[in-house]
Structures are given as C-alpha cells and as structure tokens.
Amino acid sequence: MSQISSSIITPELRASIGRQSPARPLEVLSASDVRRYVDATGDANRLWLDDQFARAAGYRGRLLPPSLVGWVPFSFRESTERANADPMNLRRQLPLPPGYTNVRNAGSETEWIAPVYLGEQLFTRSSIVDIVAREGRAGLGIYITQEEQVLNPDEQIVLRRRHTLAVFPDKTYSDGTEEHNR
C-alpha cells in the first residue's frame, strides 16, 4: 500500500474487511406485488403469473421475477434516516476520514443463483469484502466493495450482488458551499 493510501486507509478501516451482518428477514412478496411489477415493467412472463405453467416448466410453483427479488433488499439503502439506522448497512458504519461523504456508484455485479417462489420468506446479509484507495479525477477516493446475499428459508444463496462505492471528500467552493449542497 502506498504512503498516500495508508494515510486514509487506517488500520481501523482496514479491520472492517470481512465484517458480516447477521441475516435479517425481508418483506414477503405477494401476488399483488408481482402484479404491480408486471404492470410497471410490462414483463408478463407466465412463470410469475401462472402456477400451472411454472409447474409444467419444472418448478414447484410461480416464481418471483429476479429483478423484483434483487430490488427489495437494496431499495432503501440511501434514504438517509432509515439507512443510517440500518445495522445491515455496514458501509455507513465504517470509520471514514472526516469530510469523506461524497458517495458514487463505482459498479455492481449481480448473480442469480436459484429460483425464488411466490410467498417465500427471504433473508439478506451483507459483508465488506475490500477497501482500497485510488487517485482519480475527483481526488483520492476510498473504494468499498460490499457483497449482499439473499437467502431462501433453507439458507441457500439465491442472489449475490457485489457492488463497489467510491467515497470522495466533499469539495468546498469559493462561495463557501459544499458540493452536496449545490
């Protein structure tokens, strides 16, 4: 690690790598949730709408649309009050240097592993998998890679999402305002 990187990636911050939240239950999705999803997206796949069709295709019943499953555990992450109080949001608990509040999406990758069925109770858990510092156009950034998992009642992972956030110091302009206030 370079001298500049080690100045912002402190031992306390580095110790966060590997931290994992406990699994917590997600809201159970109903047939009306699927209907609203279909109405909003136009994705009227018979696997989400027709039990008999899903069984004929080799499933035990209607499936939940993968995009709907992938959206639920991540839907309130940046709503400040709720996200700040969420013990699952490990990123907000990191001991970042003062002024590092400018958060940007630096990429994500989602892997669908197993089908999810209508009415199935799902759980989510999260872990910090990497923290590095890199110099970029916005300055010296802290890149935090987090993995979110969605599990079925048998504790089988059905979805894995790995995303990286870049956190930069806020800029202060000559008029005294900060970037996030503009």
GUTORVEX-704190 format. One line per 3 residues: their letters; for each residue x, y, z of N, C-alpha, C. Coordinates in steps of 0.001 Angstrom, whole numbers, plus 500000, padded with zeros to 6 digits. Example, Ala and Ser with C-alpha at 12.3 -4.5 7.8 and 13.67 -1.06 7.14 Angstrom:
REM residues 2
AS) 513190/494310/507800/512300/495500/507800/513200/496700/507800 | 512850/497750/507080/513670/498940/507140/512900/500030/507870
This chain:
REM residues 182
MSQ) 500854/498832/500000/500000/500000/500000/500901/501232/500000 | 500561/502225/499174/501370/503441/499093/501198/504272/500357 | 502105/505227/500522/502062/506088/501707/500774/506925/501731
ISS) 500368/507422/500550/499138/508222/500468/497928/507350/500828 | 497876/506141/500265/496756/505235/500555/496682/504908/502027 | 497835/504634/502638/497814/504250/504051/497408/505409/504948
SII) 497491/506640/504435/497060/507773/505255/495540/507834/505375 | 494795/507313/504410/493327/507314/504536/492762/505926/504815 | 493495/504876/504457/493051/503518/504796/493759/503143/506096
TPE) 493170/503573/507180/493756/503375/508504/493619/501905/508925 | 494370/501489/509923/494199/500115/510434/492758/499841/510893 | 492093/500853/511468/490700/500679/511910/489776/500427/510716
LRA) 490013/501173/509636/489203/500999/508434/489499/499644/507801 | 490761/499290/507684/491167/498000/507102/490578/496831/507901 | 490449/496989/509224/489897/495931/510073/488424/495638/509755
SIG) 487772/496521/509016/486366/496313/508645/486210/495269/507551 | 487272/494999/506805/487204/493992/505744/486896/492640/506392 | 485901/491968/505866/485487/490674/506408/484318/490768/507377
RQS) 483970/491985/507806/482813/492143/508701/481548/491693/507993 | 480697/490986/508710/479451/490498/508122/478294/490809/509052 | 477198/491236/508460/475997/491497/509248/475258/490183/509474
PAR) 474443/490127/510509/473594/488936/510680/472513/488927/509600 | 471992/487746/509306/470894/487645/508338/469652/488274/508945 | 468891/488977/508109/467626/489556/508575/466545/489241/507554
PLE) 465313/489050/508020/464227/488714/507095/463847/489909/506228 | 463451/489612/505017/462932/490618/504094/461407/490525/504064 | 460784/491550/503552/459340/491539/503375/458974/490418/502395
VLS) 457966/489626/502732/457499/488557/501852/456723/489193/500702 | 457067/488804/499474/456405/489365/498302/455173/488540/497944 | 454091/489240/497644/452794/488610/497385/452445/488659/495899
ASD) 451336/488021/495563/450839/488049/494188/450533/489481/493745 | 450045/490318/494657/449753/491711/494278/451063/492483/494011 | 452140/492153/494725/453444/492778/494437/453899/492414/493026
VRR) 453716/491141/492672/454103/490687/491329/453238/491378/490283 | 451947/491510/490540/451043/492178/489585/451474/493631/489373 | 451817/494330/490442/452282/495718/490301/453595/495761/489509
YVD) 454480/494805/489753/455733/494724/488997/455437/494538/487500 | 454538/493597/487185/454178/493335/485785/453552/494574/485158 | 452657/495232/485873/452023/496448/485352/453050/497552/485099
ATG) 454020/497679/485984/455024/498748/485857/456066/498460/484785 | 456413/497178/484601/457508/496843/483674/457045/496266/482347 | 455831/495733/482315/455362/495054/481111/455948/493646/480984
DAN) 456669/493185/481989/457300/491864/481972/456288/490828/482447 | 455440/490359/481529/454348/489440/481871/454740/487988/481612 | 455917/487600/482043/456383/486227/481896/455410/485300/482625
RLW) 454967/484250/481958/453987/483337/482561/454548/482619/483793 | 455872/482547/483938/456454/481909/485128/456091/482674/486406 | 455855/483993/486304/455473/484757/487500/453964/484839/487670
LDD) 453210/484444/486661/451765/484672/486684/450907/483408/486727 | 451479/482267/486363/450669/481068/486159/451319/479856/486837 | 450701/479407/487956/451235/478243/488695/451354/477008/487812
QFA) 450310/476714/487040/450301/475519/486201/451424/475576/485159 | 451615/476733/484551/452688/476899/483564/454061/476698/484221 | 454245/477279/485411/455527/477143/486117/455798/475688/486480
RAA) 454784/474972/486930/454963/473548/487259/455310/472741/486014 | 454644/473038/484903/454925/472337/483645/456360/472612/483172 | 456909/473750/483584/458282/474104/483209/459304/473511/484190
GYR) 458829/472756/485203/459745/472083/486117/459944/472743/487466 | 459208/473811/487746/459303/474485/489037/458191/473998/489946 | 458297/474243/491242/457264/473781/492177/456084/474753/492269
GRL) 456188/475899/491609/455113/476892/491591/455596/478161/490921 | 454774/479211/491049/455102/480504/490444/456416/481039/490997 | 457199/481644/490110/458461/482253/490501/458279/483748/490711
LPP) 459177/484316/491494/459251/485770/491584/460195/486257/490500 | 459875/487377/489859/460797/487937/488865/462147/488255/489520 | 463257/487825/488922/464569/488094/489526/464822/489575/489805
SLV) 464375/490452/488917/464586/491890/489145/463862/492373/490390 | 462697/491807/490663/461940/492169/491861/462658/491663/493112 | 463163/490443/493060/463920/489883/494188/465171/490713/494438
GWV) 465856/491108/493377/467089/491882/493505/466878/493287/494007 | 465699/493831/493814/465432/495211/494218/465130/495333/495703 | 464397/494390/496268/463868/494517/497632/464928/494804/498696
PFS) 466017/494015/498810/466930/494289/499932/467739/495568/499789 | 467752/496153/498602/468604/497309/498361/467806/498584/498139 | 466496/498516/498303/465631/499619/497910/465679/500831/498826
FRE) 466132/500687/500069/466128/501864/500940/467530/502248/501394 | 468546/501763/500772/469920/501971/501226/470321/503432/501392 | 469915/504295/500494/470402/505674/500555/469395/506665/501130
STE) 468253/506197/501600/467299/507064/502272/467887/507378/503647 | 468484/508521/503805/469407/508854/504889/468998/508376/506277 | 467844/508797/506798/467490/508426/508175/467386/506921/508342
RAN) 466671/506276/507439/466477/504829/507551/467791/504094/507331 | 468601/504521/506350/469875/503855/506074/470860/504042/507217 | 470879/505210/507822/471790/505448/508936/471469/504555/510131
ADP) 470209/504218/510309/469795/503400/511447/469822/501910/511122 | 470087/501548/509894/470048/500152/509465/471350/499442/509827 | 471330/498487/510763/472554/497785/511145/473113/496921/510016
MNL) 472305/496659/508988/472766/495885/507839/473674/496719/506938 | 473560/498039/507022/474330/498898/506130/475722/499117/506714 | 476588/498155/506480/477940/498183/507038/478738/499385/506553
RRQ) 478491/499830/505322/479252/500955/504786/479079/502205/505639 | 477875/502448/506104/477629/503646/506916/478260/503555/508296 | 478713/502382/508687/479357/502206/509983/480882/502286/509888
LPL) 481421/502449/508677/482876/502484/508509/483467/503769/509081 | 484637/503677/509700/485299/504876/510243/486049/505633/509138 | 485290/506308/508275/485893/507059/507161/486529/508343/507678
PPG) 487532/508851/506954/488144/510124/507358/487119/511260/507315 | 487312/512300/508120/486394/513450/508099/486285/514040/506696 | 485063/514404/506312/484839/515038/505018/484610/514057/503877
YTN) 484820/512772/504080/484589/511778/503023/483118/511383/503034 | 482299/512194/502341/480852/511971/502325/480265/511951/500911 | 481081/512192/499902/480629/512234/498514/480669/510806/497960
VRN) 479516/510125/497960/479421/508712/497596/478984/508572/496143 | 479711/507723/495407/479372/507463/493998/479370/505965/493734 | 478508/505547/492837/478474/504142/492435/479668/503873/491520
AGS) 480474/502871/491856/481635/502526/491034/481447/501171/490359 | 480223/500664/490356/479926/499426/489639/479296/498369/490520 | 478527/497485/489876/477952/496362/490603/477756/495190/489659
ETE) 477680/494036/490263/477505/492796/489511/476545/491929/490306 | 475503/491413/489636/474506/490588/490305/474495/489209/489681 | 474448/488206/490529/474421/486819/490070/473155/486165/490624
WIA) 472306/485647/489715/471091/484937/490113/471478/483477/490221 | 471287/482867/491381/471797/481523/491622/470700/480464/491644 | 469542/480783/492204/468460/479809/492322/467119/480517/492209
PVY) 466074/479782/491797/464749/480403/491696/464190/480757/493074 | 463318/481766/493076/462630/482198/494290/461137/482107/494000 | 460401/481564/494958/458984/481290/494764/458103/482325/495457
LGE) 456955/482560/494852/455957/483481/495394/455651/483111/496838 | 455673/484104/497734/455344/483887/499134/456483/483328/499980 | 457636/483094/499390/458771/482523/500120/459439/483581/501003
QLF) 459722/483230/502251/460427/484135/503157/461908/484164/502780 | 462412/485347/502477/463818/485519/502122/464531/486284/503224 | 465845/486154/503236/466700/486825/504215/467844/487490/503470
TRS) 468444/488493/504070/469602/489138/503462/470708/489289/504496 | 471936/489235/504001/473089/489542/504843/474120/490225/503963 | 475027/490917/504604/475974/491762/503900/477364/491597/504496
SIV) 478393/491792/503667/479765/491776/504188/480623/492764/503396 | 481634/493291/504064/482624/494157/503418/483730/493241/502907 | 484000/493261/501600/484998/492342/501049/486314/493019/500676
DIV) 486308/494346/500486/487566/495021/500166/487421/496526/500375 | 488537/497154/500729/488610/498611/500856/489982/499023/500346 | 489999/499880/499312/491264/500368/498754/491154/501862/498493
ARE) 492308/502518/498329/492346/503944/497976/492924/504061/496575 | 492330/504945/495782/492809/505206/494429/492664/506686/494126 | 493611/507185/493380/493569/508575/492923/492757/508622/491636
GRA) 491859/509585/491549/491046/509758/490349/490817/511226/490072 | 489983/511518/489070/489708/512915/488712/489077/513680/489868 | 488329/512990/490711/487666/513652/491842/488561/513702/493079
GLG) 489793/513227/492963/490708/513234/494108/490985/511833/494600 | 491519/511750/495796/491836/510462/496395/490544/509862/496952 | 490154/508728/496403/488904/508095/496799/489121/506817/497566
IYI) 488149/506485/498366/488123/505218/499084/487084/504350/498374 | 487511/503196/497879/486648/502287/497136/486286/501114/498051 | 485003/500997/498332/484495/499999/499276/483688/498968/498487
TQE) 484107/497714/498543/483378/496642/497873/482629/495843/498923 | 481336/495727/498689/480445/495058/499625/479708/493950/498880 | 479461/492825/499555/478671/491748/498962/477386/491594/499749
EQV) 476284/491574/499024/474960/491347/499612/474509/489974/499126 | 473929/489212/500020/473388/487909/499651/471922/487861/500044 | 471112/487233/499190/469723/486952/499515/469634/485437/499646
LNP) 469048/484992/500760/468962/483563/501066/467508/483121/501162 | 467256/481869/500794/465910/481310/500940/465772/480695/502335 | 464602/480120/502667/464414/479560/504014/465392/478418/504349
DEQ) 465950/477757/503334/466928/476686/503558/468350/477227/503688 | 468475/478580/503762/469752/479287/503850/470627/479095/502614 | 469997/478762/501497/470687/478666/500216/470739/480074/499613
IVL) 471894/480465/499097/472014/481772/498445/471270/481716/497120 | 470317/482641/496925/469566/482700/495670/470022/483872/494806 | 470633/484872/495423/471131/486041/494704/472379/486540/495426
RRR) 473376/486896/494630/474597/487502/495187/474855/488780/494397 | 475027/489869/495125/475307/491156/494476/476572/491729/495095 | 477529/492023/494251/478770/492650/494697/478790/494044/494095
HTL) 478911/495048/494947/478941/496413/494434/480067/497199/495096 | 480564/498144/494325/481652/498991/494809/481172/500433/494816 | 481421/501085/495936/481126/502506/496077/482440/503255/496213
AVF) 482511/504396/495567/483678/505270/495696/483268/506439/496577 | 484056/506714/497599/483742/507799/498527/484879/508821/498455 | 484508/510061/498141/485472/511154/497978/485190/512248/499003
PDK) 486178/513096/499253/485901/514246/500130/485011/515235/499387 | 484123/515894/500123/483304/516940/499518/484198/518101/499118 | 483851/518732/498005/484584/519926/497565/483945/521153/498199
TYS) 484752/522123/498569/484244/523398/499060/484551/524449/498001 | 483544/525209/497605/483690/526218/496569/484034/527570/497175 | 484436/528506/496322/484864/529827/496789/483753/530572/497541
DGT) 482483/530240/497267/481388/530905/497984/481091/530236/499338 | 481889/529193/499676/481754/528535/500960/480800/527353/500970 | 480073/527134/499862/479159/525997/499818/479942/524731/499490
EEH) 479369/523605/499910/479982/522312/499611/479244/521676/498446 | 479918/520734/497778/479386/520106/496587/478001/519507/496811 | 477756/518817/497928/476466/518180/498141/475345/519184/498417
NR) 475659/520464/498661/474636/521486/498894/474277/522262/497637 | 474878/521940/496519/474603/522676/495282/473519/522028/494482
